[in-house]
Amino acid sequence: MKGELVPLIVTGLNHRTADIATRERCALSDDALIALTYGFGVPPVRAVVIVATCNRLEVYADAHDASAAARMITRRLSADFAVSPDMVYTHAGADAVHHLLRVACGLDSMVLGEPQILGQIGRAYNTAASCHMLTPDLHRLFAIALQTGKRAHTQTGIGRHTTSVSHAALGLARDAQSVLIIGAGEMAVQAAHAAHERGVPDIHIINRTFEAAQTLAEQVGGQSHAWSDLWGLLARVDCAISATGAPHTVLQAIDLQRMGAGRTTPLTLIDVALPRDVEPSARGLDGLYLYDIDDIQRVVDANIRQRLACVPDVERIIAEESAAFMAWWHGREVVPTIAELRRKVQAVAQAELEAALNQMAHLDDADRQRIERLAHRLVNKILHEPTVNLRQRAQDGDAGDYSRVLRELFALLPDEVSRHAG
């Protein structure tokens, strides 16, 4: 296929090409995204959709001149966000289509297969639509991108095996109905939100600073506790995740042994802190399943391998959907020719039909309708094969010459004129 004919480009940067400081400068609020969408929608660009996440800023453009559009976008990124040109990449035509579909499936993400990118692509599309910045090509492309991402996540396992430390930690607790989060720092926040997302009904937050525990508990619909409640909570919850950030161990083996003696079921204790919160010698105590960050990392590594194994299946979905978009686009290329050919043949047939019927005034209405239907069927039969063949040539990407020959043979209107005829 001649993908270079498609007037679409993507120019932007991501976590592979730009450092974190640059990506921070490119972070956009909703209002900033709207303003930037309008700002990029000037010649040689007809319309844009901007995908903005914490790890990428990409401008998808429908442009009269792809090279000029890429230069303009690069200049704007440099001027507005101090982006070095060597951090910016551009894909054009079929390559731009393929790139967006990979992004939608999470194959181009920092975390392979992450599903959040689909929502971010949807946000980009909705913003462009609200700014009246969608051409038919961009509308179709983003509709197919969203469809492709959904297929990848429902038909393969690319997103089924968590690569998040906090989610992997909770996976070790399996069916825990009550979880205690020890700490209120970054890792504790992630663990609390992971428990909330998994639907754990009974979440408890404890921290040396009660106000921090209270704030986090409010975010996840949990209960906050004073530090003095620690051992009472450990004695009754199904799972505890420790993430205090303390420079020394917080939970000693001898204390855990005493606590375990009063339990009727084992406690799953997951230490995600570094340095470790739990004294290592507690591993192996009766009534205690202890996991540390290395155990969790082994789970994450295994999950990553499972996601990687799904990549070929995702690539096949991308190839199918990319081909479908290109077939649609090339099919649109010949629509004016097909429409003009049909218009001309129908006009000739109608003129001859009326002339013939004027000479057969003796016919009743039923006979006239039969003759009209005959003429209509003849037009359709005559046009069927050239229409099918031209559409097939379009899907193969080489309809230009055939379309020109057809126009010359039937003396059709020039392509640009016929696009606006009627």
JOTAKA-V275095 format. One record per residue. N is the residue number from 1. RES is the residue in one letter. SS is DSSP state (hx for helix, st for strand, lp for the rest). PHI is phi in degrees with one decimal (* if undefined). NEAR is the number of other C-alpha atoms within 12 Angstrom. Layout:
BEGIN
((N:RES:SS:PHI:NEAR) (N:RES:SS:PHI:NEAR))
END
This chain:
BEGIN
((1:M:lp:*:24) (2:K:lp:-94.1:23) (3:G:hx:-62.1:28) (4:E:hx:-67.5:22) (5:L:hx:-76.9:27) (6:V:lp:-70.6:34) (7:P:lp:-81.7:40) (8:L:st:-120.5:46) (9:I:st:-136.3:46) (10:V:st:-128.6:43) (11:T:st:-127.1:44) (12:G:st:179.4:46) (13:L:st:-144.5:42) (14:N:st:-149.4:33) (15:H:lp:-65.0:26) (16:R:lp:-83.1:20) (17:T:lp:-107.6:24) (18:A:lp:-125.8:27) (19:D:lp:-73.4:21) (20:I:hx:-65.2:19) (21:A:hx:-63.6:18) (22:T:hx:-65.9:28) (23:R:hx:-64.9:30) (24:E:hx:-63.2:23) (25:R:hx:-66.9:26) (26:C:lp:-92.3:35) (27:A:lp:-67.5:27) (28:L:lp:-121.7:27) (29:S:lp:-75.1:18) (30:D:hx:-59.4:21) (31:D:hx:-65.6:13) (32:A:hx:-66.1:18) (33:L:hx:-64.1:32) (34:I:hx:-63.4:29) (35:A:hx:-61.6:21) (36:L:hx:-68.8:35) (37:T:hx:-60.0:39) (38:Y:hx:-63.6:27) (39:G:hx:-63.8:26) (40:F:hx:-84.0:37) (41:G:lp:-83.1:32) (42:V:lp:-128.0:22) (43:P:lp:-52.7:22) (44:P:lp:-84.4:24) (45:V:st:-90.9:34) (46:R:st:-86.4:30) (47:A:st:-162.9:37) (48:V:st:-140.5:50) (49:V:st:-127.7:49) (50:I:st:-110.3:49) (51:V:st:-96.4:42) (52:A:st:-122.4:38) (53:T:st:-132.7:34) (54:C:lp:-69.4:27) (55:N:lp:-119.2:32) (56:R:st:-159.1:37) (57:L:st:-137.1:42) (58:E:st:-127.4:44) (59:V:st:-108.0:48) (60:Y:st:-94.5:50) (61:A:st:-126.6:51) (62:D:st:-97.8:42) (63:A:st:-130.3:37) (64:H:lp:-64.6:21) (65:D:lp:-129.5:23) (66:A:hx:-60.7:30) (67:S:hx:-64.7:25) (68:A:hx:-65.0:23) (69:A:hx:-64.8:34) (70:A:hx:-62.1:36) (71:R:hx:-65.1:26) (72:M:hx:-63.3:28) (73:I:hx:-64.8:42) (74:T:hx:-61.3:31) (75:R:hx:-62.1:22) (76:R:hx:-65.7:27) (77:L:hx:-62.0:32) (78:S:hx:-66.9:22) (79:A:hx:-73.2:15) (80:D:hx:-84.5:21) (81:F:hx:-126.9:26) (82:A:lp:54.4:21) (83:V:lp:-89.6:30) (84:S:lp:-69.7:23) (85:P:hx:-56.1:25) (86:D:hx:-74.0:19) (87:M:hx:-89.2:27) (88:V:lp:-99.3:33) (89:Y:st:-118.8:32) (90:T:st:-136.9:34) (91:H:st:-121.0:30) (92:A:st:-125.8:33) (93:G:lp:61.3:36) (94:A:hx:-60.5:33) (95:D:hx:-66.5:30) (96:A:hx:-66.2:37) (97:V:hx:-60.5:43) (98:H:hx:-62.4:37) (99:H:hx:-62.1:35) (100:L:hx:-62.0:49) (101:L:hx:-66.4:42) (102:R:hx:-65.4:37) (103:V:hx:-61.2:43) (104:A:hx:-63.0:44) (105:C:lp:-88.5:48) (106:G:lp:83.0:40) (107:L:lp:-78.4:34) (108:D:lp:-106.4:27) (109:S:lp:-86.2:27) (110:M:lp:-62.4:22) (111:V:lp:-103.4:27) (112:L:lp:-54.0:36) (113:G:lp:81.3:40) (114:E:lp:-62.0:32) (115:P:lp:-85.0:33) (116:Q:hx:-62.7:26) (117:I:hx:-62.2:36) (118:L:hx:-62.4:37) (119:G:hx:-64.5:23) (120:Q:hx:-70.8:34) (121:I:hx:-68.1:40) (122:G:hx:-62.0:29) (123:R:hx:-61.0:25) (124:A:hx:-61.1:40) (125:Y:hx:-62.6:37) (126:N:hx:-64.1:27) (127:T:hx:-64.7:29) (128:A:hx:-62.6:35) (129:A:hx:-64.7:24) (130:S:hx:-67.4:19) (131:C:lp:-92.4:25) (132:H:lp:55.8:21) (133:M:lp:-114.4:33) (134:L:lp:-111.6:32) (135:T:lp:-92.3:26) (136:P:hx:-55.2:23) (137:D:hx:-65.2:32) (138:L:hx:-68.0:39) (139:H:hx:-58.0:29) (140:R:hx:-64.6:26) (141:L:hx:-60.5:44) (142:F:hx:-74.7:43) (143:A:hx:-63.2:29) (144:I:hx:-69.4:36) (145:A:hx:-62.1:41) (146:L:hx:-64.5:34) (147:Q:hx:-63.8:30) (148:T:hx:-64.9:41) (149:G:hx:-60.8:39) (150:K:hx:-64.9:33) (151:R:hx:-60.9:29) (152:A:hx:-60.7:39) (153:H:hx:-84.1:32) (154:T:hx:-97.8:20) (155:Q:hx:-100.7:21) (156:T:lp:-132.4:27) (157:G:lp:-98.0:30) (158:I:lp:-60.9:36) (159:G:lp:-117.7:37) (160:R:lp:-86.0:26) (161:H:lp:-109.3:30) (162:T:lp:-62.7:33) (163:T:lp:-114.6:32) (164:S:lp:-88.2:32) (165:V:hx:-59.6:36) (166:S:hx:-66.3:38) (167:H:hx:-68.7:35) (168:A:hx:-64.5:36) (169:A:hx:-61.1:45) (170:L:hx:-67.4:44) (171:G:hx:-61.1:30) (172:L:hx:-69.6:32) (173:A:hx:-86.3:32) (174:R:lp:51.9:19) (175:D:lp:-96.2:17) (176:A:lp:-59.6:29) (177:Q:lp:-99.1:24) (178:S:st:-137.4:33) (179:V:st:-130.9:45) (180:L:st:-107.8:50) (181:I:st:-101.3:53) (182:I:st:-102.3:51) (183:G:lp:119.8:43) (184:A:lp:-143.1:38) (185:G:lp:-81.2:27) (186:E:hx:-59.0:22) (187:M:hx:-65.5:29) (188:A:hx:-65.8:39) (189:V:hx:-60.8:35) (190:Q:hx:-61.9:30) (191:A:hx:-65.0:44) (192:A:hx:-63.0:47) (193:H:hx:-67.8:31) (194:A:hx:-63.5:28) (195:A:hx:-63.3:40) (196:H:hx:-63.8:30) (197:E:hx:-65.2:18) (198:R:lp:-79.5:26) (199:G:lp:80.3:22) (200:V:lp:-63.1:29) (201:P:lp:-74.9:22) (202:D:st:-128.4:28) (203:I:st:-112.2:39) (204:H:st:-121.6:48) (205:I:st:-121.4:49) (206:I:st:-132.1:42) (207:N:lp:-155.3:35) (208:R:lp:-61.7:25) (209:T:lp:-96.9:21) (210:F:hx:-61.3:22) (211:E:hx:-60.7:20) (212:A:hx:-66.4:27) (213:A:hx:-64.1:34) (214:Q:hx:-64.4:27) (215:T:hx:-60.9:25) (216:L:hx:-66.5:35) (217:A:hx:-61.5:34) (218:E:hx:-64.4:20) (219:Q:hx:-67.8:24) (220:V:hx:-114.7:31) (221:G:lp:67.2:23) (222:G:lp:-105.8:28) (223:Q:st:-113.3:30) (224:S:st:-99.2:35) (225:H:st:-140.3:31) (226:A:lp:-74.3:23) (227:W:hx:-59.5:27) (228:S:hx:-66.8:15) (229:D:hx:-87.7:21) (230:L:hx:-52.7:29) (231:W:hx:-73.0:27) (232:G:hx:-64.7:22) (233:L:hx:-69.4:32) (234:L:hx:-60.4:40) (235:A:lp:-74.7:31) (236:R:lp:-127.6:28) (237:V:lp:-80.2:33) (238:D:lp:-77.0:36) (239:C:st:-145.5:41) (240:A:st:-129.2:48) (241:I:st:-117.3:55) (242:S:st:-102.8:49) (243:A:lp:-150.1:43) (244:T:lp:-82.6:36) (245:G:lp:77.9:25) (246:A:lp:-71.1:22) (247:P:lp:-79.5:13) (248:H:lp:-143.7:17) (249:T:lp:-66.6:23) (250:V:lp:-105.6:30) (251:L:st:-114.4:34) (252:Q:lp:-87.6:21) (253:A:hx:-60.5:24) (254:I:hx:-65.2:19) (255:D:hx:-69.9:24) (256:L:hx:-67.5:35) (257:Q:hx:-64.0:27) (258:R:hx:-62.7:21) (259:M:hx:-61.6:29) (260:G:hx:-65.1:31) (261:A:hx:-65.2:20) (262:G:lp:-95.4:20) (263:R:lp:-92.4:23) (264:T:lp:-98.8:15) (265:T:lp:-130.8:20) (266:P:lp:-65.8:28) (267:L:st:-99.2:38) (268:T:st:-90.1:40) (269:L:st:-114.9:45) (270:I:st:-116.6:44) (271:D:st:-101.7:45) (272:V:lp:-102.6:41) (273:A:lp:-84.5:38) (274:L:lp:-144.7:20) (275:P:lp:-60.7:20) (276:R:lp:-66.6:29) (277:D:lp:-82.2:33) (278:V:st:-105.7:38) (279:E:lp:-61.3:28) (280:P:hx:-54.3:25) (281:S:hx:-68.2:20) (282:A:hx:-73.0:30) (283:R:lp:-64.4:25) (284:G:lp:99.3:20) (285:L:lp:-65.0:25) (286:D:lp:-61.8:23) (287:G:lp:76.7:26) (288:L:st:-138.1:34) (289:Y:st:-105.3:28) (290:L:st:-106.5:37) (291:Y:st:-126.3:37) (292:D:lp:-119.0:34) (293:I:hx:-63.1:31) (294:D:hx:-68.3:20) (295:D:hx:-61.2:22) (296:I:hx:-66.4:30) (297:Q:hx:-63.2:24) (298:R:hx:-64.0:21) (299:V:hx:-63.9:27) (300:V:hx:-61.5:29) (301:D:hx:-61.7:21) (302:A:hx:-64.6:18) (303:N:hx:-66.5:29) (304:I:hx:-62.1:28) (305:R:hx:-62.1:22) (306:Q:hx:-67.2:23) (307:R:hx:-65.8:31) (308:L:hx:-60.2:26) (309:A:hx:-65.6:20) (310:C:hx:-86.6:29) (311:V:hx:-57.5:28) (312:P:hx:-57.6:19) (313:D:hx:-66.7:24) (314:V:hx:-65.7:35) (315:E:hx:-61.2:31) (316:R:hx:-66.6:22) (317:I:hx:-63.0:31) (318:I:hx:-61.0:36) (319:A:hx:-61.8:26) (320:E:hx:-63.4:23) (321:E:hx:-71.6:35) (322:S:hx:-64.5:34) (323:A:hx:-63.4:29) (324:A:hx:-64.1:28) (325:F:hx:-65.4:37) (326:M:hx:-64.3:36) (327:A:hx:-63.5:30) (328:W:hx:-62.0:26) (329:W:hx:-65.3:36) (330:H:hx:-66.1:35) (331:G:hx:-63.9:31) (332:R:hx:-64.1:28) (333:E:hx:-60.7:35) (334:V:lp:-102.3:38) (335:V:hx:-55.9:28) (336:P:hx:-59.8:31) (337:T:hx:-65.3:41) (338:I:hx:-62.3:36) (339:A:hx:-63.3:29) (340:E:hx:-68.5:31) (341:L:hx:-62.0:35) (342:R:hx:-62.4:30) (343:R:hx:-59.4:24) (344:K:hx:-69.9:23) (345:V:hx:-63.6:26) (346:Q:hx:-64.9:25) (347:A:hx:-64.7:17) (348:V:hx:-63.3:18) (349:A:hx:-61.7:25) (350:Q:hx:-66.4:23) (351:A:hx:-63.4:16) (352:E:hx:-67.8:17) (353:L:hx:-64.4:26) (354:E:hx:-63.6:20) (355:A:hx:-62.9:13) (356:A:hx:-67.2:18) (357:L:hx:-65.8:22) (358:N:hx:-64.8:13) (359:Q:lp:-92.7:12) (360:M:lp:-126.0:15) (361:A:lp:-65.2:13) (362:H:lp:-74.8:12) (363:L:lp:-71.5:15) (364:D:lp:-84.5:12) (365:D:hx:-62.6:13) (366:A:hx:-63.9:11) (367:D:hx:-66.0:15) (368:R:hx:-60.9:21) (369:Q:hx:-65.7:16) (370:R:hx:-63.9:16) (371:I:hx:-67.9:23) (372:E:hx:-63.7:23) (373:R:hx:-65.1:17) (374:L:hx:-60.9:17) (375:A:hx:-62.0:26) (376:H:hx:-63.4:22) (377:R:hx:-65.9:16) (378:L:hx:-62.4:19) (379:V:hx:-59.3:26) (380:N:hx:-63.3:21) (381:K:hx:-66.9:17) (382:I:hx:-65.0:18) (383:L:hx:-84.1:25) (384:H:hx:-58.9:17) (385:E:hx:-66.3:14) (386:P:hx:-60.8:25) (387:T:hx:-66.6:29) (388:V:hx:-62.6:20) (389:N:hx:-65.0:21) (390:L:hx:-67.7:35) (391:R:hx:-63.8:30) (392:Q:hx:-65.5:25) (393:R:hx:-60.6:25) (394:A:hx:-63.4:32) (395:Q:hx:-64.6:27) (396:D:lp:-80.8:24) (397:G:lp:83.2:30) (398:D:lp:-130.9:24) (399:A:hx:-84.0:33) (400:G:hx:-55.2:27) (401:D:hx:-65.1:17) (402:Y:hx:-65.4:25) (403:S:hx:-64.9:37) (404:R:hx:-64.4:24) (405:V:hx:-62.7:18) (406:L:hx:-60.8:28) (407:R:hx:-65.4:26) (408:E:hx:-69.6:16) (409:L:hx:-63.5:12) (410:F:lp:-104.1:20) (411:A:lp:51.8:18) (412:L:lp:-79.9:27) (413:L:lp:-62.8:25) (414:P:lp:-56.0:21) (415:D:hx:-53.8:26) (416:E:hx:-65.6:15) (417:V:hx:-70.6:14) (418:S:hx:-67.0:23) (419:R:hx:-61.6:19) (420:H:lp:-110.8:14) (421:A:lp:-70.3:16) (422:G:lp:78.8:9))
END
